[in-house]
Amino acid sequence: MAEVIRLNQADEVSPHSIEGEQQVLGAILLDQSRVPIVAQVGGPDLFFDPVHADIYRYIARCERDGVHSSVVTMRAWADEHEGIRELGGSSYLVRLAGYCCAESQLGSMVDFLAETRAKRGLYEAISEARRALSQGEASAAQIAGQLEASVVMLEGGTGPRPISMMSATTTAGQQIMAAHEGRDGDFVPTGIHAVDRLLNGLYPGELILLGGRPSMGKTATAINMAANAARAGRKVVFCSLEMNPEAIALRLLSERMAATGNAVAYRDLRGGKFNERAREDLGSALEEVAQLPIEFLPRQYQDVGALLAGAKRTKAKMGGLDLLVVDYVQLMRSAQAKNRYETITEVSRALKNLAGMLNVPVLALSQLSRAVEQRDDKRPRMDDLRESGQLEQDADAVLFCYRDEYYLERERPETGTDEQLEKWEDRMRRARNRLEIIVAKQRQGPVGTANVFCNVAFNRIWEPEQ
C-alpha cells in the first residue's frame, strides 16, 4: 500500500482516521457517481481534515452540476488551493487515487468514518462540558442539559435509518382507518373542532407553529389545545418560558369556571375577587384541573439542551408523552449560536428534531414581526415570522391567531358624527369575542381559517354551534 501522509497532526486526541478519509476520497475521485454514498451519511462533515472536506465538496459540486471531475480536470483548482498546495498540489490528488479502497469496501469505510465522526462529536461535547465546568458560570443543570442534547443529536450513529414501504404503508393505513372510524388514532385532537376539521389533529413527529402579535390570543389557544388534549387522556408537557406554571393553572381555572356558567376573569381570581357561588365552582374547577395529565417545564428550560433533556425525563416520568407545547420560540436560547438569527435557526431545527426523536407533535408559539402593525389588513402572513426563515421551512403546519376586535377598540372615533360612531359600534358588535385561527401552511392538507369565539379575560375558546 502506498505511504499515507498524515495531514492534521495538531490534534491527535480527537478521533479521526486520515487513512480512511484518503481511501474514500480516492474512490469518489476515480468515480464521482459514488458521491451519493458519502452524501447520505454526512457528506463533508465526515472528514476531519478541512482539506479533505474541500476536496469532497469540489467533487460533489461537479457531480451535482453534471460536470466530469478527475485528477486531470481538477489540476488547476488543486494547484491554487493553499491547503492542497502545501501537500504537493495536484500530485496529492494522484496519490489519493492510489489510496482508493475497493468498491465493495466503500460502504463499510463510509460507515466507519461516520462512526468516527460521532465519536469526535462526543469528544467535543465532553470537552465543552469540561470547559464550562472549569469556568463555573453555568449551573450544573445547564451543563448537563447541553451535554445530553449533544449526545441526543449524535444518537443514530450513521444517520437516519431507512424505513421500508411496508412500515410506511402500515402506519398510513392505521391513520386512515382511525380517521374513517372517527377514532383519534395516533394524532392528538386540539379539541377546537373547526381547527381539527382543517388539520385532522396534531400528528406525531410534526412541528406546528402558532404565531400571533401580542394580545391576539395565541397563549389562550395553546392552553386550550393542551387542556383539551389532556382531557382526552393525552399526556402533555408544557414548556412555559413566559409565564410560570401557577399563572397557566390560574387561566385554566378561569376557563373551567366560565364553561360551567359562573365566569370569573383570571385577573379577578388572582385578586380574590369573587362571590360565594363562584367559590363553590372554584372548588370543583380546582379538583378537575389538578387531575389533568400535564407537566410543566419552567423558564430554567429555555436552553435548547435543557429542553431536550427535560422533555425526555418527563416522558419517562409520565410513562409516555403525546404533546409538547413550547411558549415561545423567541425566548429560547442556544449555547452554540453567535447571534439572534443563528439562535432561532438552531432552536427551530432542535424543535423539529425533538418532534421526530420523541415521536410527538411539538406545538411551538412564535412572536411575529412588528411589520404587521404597519399594514391596513393586519392578518398575519408567513413572512411575518420573526428573525429566521428556518421556522417556516421546518414547520409542518403554521397557524396564526387574529382578533379584529383588538384593533377596532383602538380605532374608536374620539370626534365625528353619530353616523361614524354607529358604524364603529356595528363593527365592534360583529367582531366581539371573535377569533380567527388561520392555517397558513399545512404540508398534508388545505389552508383555511377556523372561526371561533374567544374571551381572553377568561382564557375561553368556544365555537358558534356550542
Beta strands, then each sheet from edge to edge (+ up, - down):
strand 1: 207-211
strand 2: 236-240
strand 3: 294-297
strand 4: 323-327
strand 5: 362-366
strand 6: 397-402
strand 7: 434-442
strand 8: 448-455
strand 9: 460-462
sheet 1: 3+ 2+ 4+ 5+ 1+ 6+ 7- 8+ 9-
end
